[in-house]
Amino acid sequence: MLIESFLDYLRFERNYSDNTIECYGKDIAQFRIFFQGEGGDEDLDFCLVTSEDVREWVVSLMDNGFAATSVNRKLSSLRSFSKYLLRKGVLEKDPLRKIVGPKKAKPLPVFLKESEMDKLLDETEFGEGFIGCRDKLIIQMFYATGIRLAELIGLNDNDVDLSSSLIKVTGKRNKQRLIPFGDELKELLFGYISMRNEEVAVLEPALFLQKNGRRIGRAAVYQLVKQNLSKVVTHKKRSPHVLRHTFATTMLNNEAELGAVKELLGHSSLAATEVYAHTTFEELKKVYKQAHPRS
């Protein structure tokens, strides 16, 4: 039987594990039953299979609730079987050559609600002295500007123009952009810089420093963000990028234009920014379902 011959090939020539071989066998058997029916021959005459048959199988799998990843794995099993038959001369052409599996849906960005950010920034204790002031400023900087972690770490004092309320950010591929900020962030910056210069022997031109006067590192920023976000949310993701997502979502929720948000985030294309529009739409759907009596 061709299926058994193929599984033996995987076992003895390709040295696949027993679990992998079992999965291949189940996937091919599942297609065989779809193609021939429950009462069909135990072997599969692949010469009769067309691309349309495979497409219909994919559709049936999706209709039965299989995720895109599962469908693509099953297609991979069938594709391997088809290539094996081509090498053996059983097939003259591959019915899966032009078959494209379903795309895996991209998860929507995780973000905090405005009320959660208000609670974090207005009601949460960040600690006393230079460190507490610095940590709160870092959280606020992410939320108020949407900058990336690497961009924040790379900020120097001369990148901040307090008189004009602008920061100069160096993003990916050394592309620079200017981001405006409001009075609240301006006040925090004034307070932080004053306290930092009094308490720390500044050894670098970096804006954000450690106690030893050196530029703060990636791991330290990641950890302080994670610790402080855990005070107001239970999300598994509690990273600086969540605050970047929160900035973008908040801007769009408050009627900012998509193109303007793209420029502020430093995205090279509008497609990268559009995911936040999908996020805000999902929020609207939730509100509608909760509020409308006939939703």
N, C-alpha and C positions, 0 to 999 in steps of 0.2 A: 504493500500500500504506500502511496506517495507521501501521505502525511507522516506515517511512521518512519519512512526512509529519511524525510527531512528532519525529524526530531532526533534520529540516530546521528545524522550529520552534525547537528548542533552539539550533541553530547560527546561524540568521539573525535570529531575533527576540529570543532570550534571550542571545545572544553567549557561549554556553558554550564551554569549551575543547574541543579535539579529544579529549583524554584522557577528559574527563568524558562527552562524547557517546558515545565508544566503550564506556565502562562501562555507561551506560544501555542501549545497544543489546544488549550481552552479557547483562545481567540480564533484560531483557524476552524475549530469544531463549531464555534458559534456562527461563523460565516457560512460554513457548510450547511447547517440546519436552516439558516435564513434562505440560502440559495436553493436547497433541495427539498426542504420541509422535514418534519420530524421523522417521517417514514422512509427517507431517502437512503441511498447507499452510504455506507460508513466512509468510503473514500470520496474524494472530491475531484470531479473531472474539470480541472481548471481551464481546459481548452474552450469550454463553453461559457466561461465567465467574461462579461463585458465591463467596460468602464461604468456603464449605466447601472449595472447590478451592484457594483461597489458603492456608487453614489447613493443608491437607494438604501443600502445597508447602513451607511453613515447616517442618513436621515432617520432611519428607524432607531438607531442607537440614541441619537439626540432626542428623539420623541419619547424614548423610554427613560429619559433622565440621566443618561451618562454624561459626565463632564467632558469638556473638550480634551483634557489631558488623557482621560481613559480612552476616548475614541481614537486619539492620535497614536496611543500605544498599541491598540488593536490593529490599526492601519499599518503600523510598523511591522507587526507580526506577519500580516498578510503580504506585505511588500517583500519581506525577507523570503517567504515561501515562494512567491512569484519569481524572484530572482534566482532561487535555487532551481526551479523548474526550467527557466530559460537556459541556465548553464547545462542542465541535463538534456536539453534539446526537446523537452516535452512541450514547451511553448515556443511559438515563433515571435510573438510580440507580448509586451507587458501590459495587461489591462489596468495597472495602477500607475502607469507612467505619467499621466496628466491629472491624477487625483491629488487634490490639496485638502488636507485635514482642516477641521474647524479651528479658528483662532482662539487662543486662550484669552478670556476676558481679563483686562487689567484691573486690579483692585483700585478702588477710589482712594485718594489720599486721606490719611487720618488727620483730623484737625480738632482743635478745641473750640467750644462755643464761646461767644463773647462774654457770657455770664461767668464761664469758668476762668477766662483770662482776667476778668475784673476781680474775681475772688482771689486769684493768684497774686495779682499786682497790688491790690488795695487792702487785702485782709491777711496776707501771709507774712510771717516773720522770716526775714532772710538772715538775721544775725546782726551783730554789732560791728562797728569799725569798717575798715577798708574792705575786708572780704565780703561782708554782707552787702555793702554798697555796690561792690563790683558784680556780685552774683545777680542782684536785682537788675542792674543796668544791662547785663548780658541778656537776660530774659526779655527785658523791654526792647533791647536793640533788635533781637530776632523778630519780635512781634511787630515792632513799629516800622521795620525796613524790609523784612523778608530776605535778608542776606543769608548766604550759605555759611556753613561752619568754617570752611577754609577761608572765606572772605573775612569773617569776623576776626579770626585769629591773626590774619595778615594786616589788620588795620594799624596804622601808625598815628601818632598825635597830629601830624601835619595833614592827614587825610580828613580830619574833622574841622569844618569851618563853622564855629559856633555863631559868628556874627550873621552868616547867611543861612544857618540851619541846613547845611548840606554835608553829606559825607561822600568821599570819593572811594569807590569800591573797585578793586581789581578782581575780575571774575575769571572764568575759564578762558584759556588761550590768551591770558593777559589782557583781555578786553576790559576797558574801564568804563564805568558809568557813574553818574551822580544821582544820589537818592536824597530827597528832602526829608526832614523830620520836624516834628511838632514841639511845642513848648514843654510838654511833660518830659520828653526825652532830653531836651536841651537842659532842663533843670537838673536832671539826674547826672548828665555828663559833667556839668559844672561842679556838682557836689563830689562826684567820684574823683575827678582829676585833682581837685583841691585836697581831698583826703589822701589820695594816693601819693601825692608829692610831699605830704607831711610825714606819712608813716613808712614809706618805702624808699630805699635808695635806688632810684631809677637808673638802671644799667643799659636799657635799650630804648629806642624810640617808639616801641610798641604801645598801643593804647591800653590794652588789657595785660596786666602783669600778675605774676605770682608774688608771694611774700619776699622772695629772694631777689626781686627786681628784674627777673627775666620774663620774656614773653610767655603768656599762658599757652599750654599745649592742648592739642585736640582732645585727648582722653579726659583731661580735667574739665573742659567745657562740657563735653558729652555727659560726664558724671553729674555735674552740678545741675544741668538741665533736667536730667532724668530724676534726680532726687526731688527737685522742686515741683516738677509736673506731677509726681506721684502724690503730692499733697492735695491735689484738686481733681485728678482723674484716675481711672483704673485701666486705661488703655494699655495694651501690651507694648505698643510703640510710644516711647516717651523721649524722643530724640530732638536735637535741634531742628531737624528737617520737618518735624511735626509743627514747630512754630513757624517755619517758612510756609508750610501748607496753610496754617491758620491765618497768616498775614494775607495770602492771596485770596482765600475764601472770604475773609472779612471784607476785603476791598470790593469784591464782586457782589457780595450781599448788600453792600452799601452803595451800589449803582456805579462803581468805577467801570470805565470802559476796558474791554478785554485787551486792547492794544496798549493801553497805558500800564496795565498790570504786567504785560509781557516785558515792557521796557524796564520797569522797576525790578522785576525778577532777574533780568539779564538773560532771558530766553532768546535763542537764536531764531526760533520759529514760533508762530502762533499756535501750532498744533500742541506744543508742550504746555501751553497755558490753558488750552481749552479743557483739559481734564478738570480744572477747578470750576469751570462752568457746569460740567456734568455733576460735580459735587454739590453745587448750590441748587441745581435742579432736583437732585435726590432729596435734599433737605426740604424743598418746597413740596415734594410729593408726600413726605412724612407729615408735614404740617397739615396738608390737605386731608389726608386720611384720618388724622387725629381730630380735625376740627369739623369736617363736613358730615352731616348726619347720614347722607346717602353715598358716602364714598365707598 
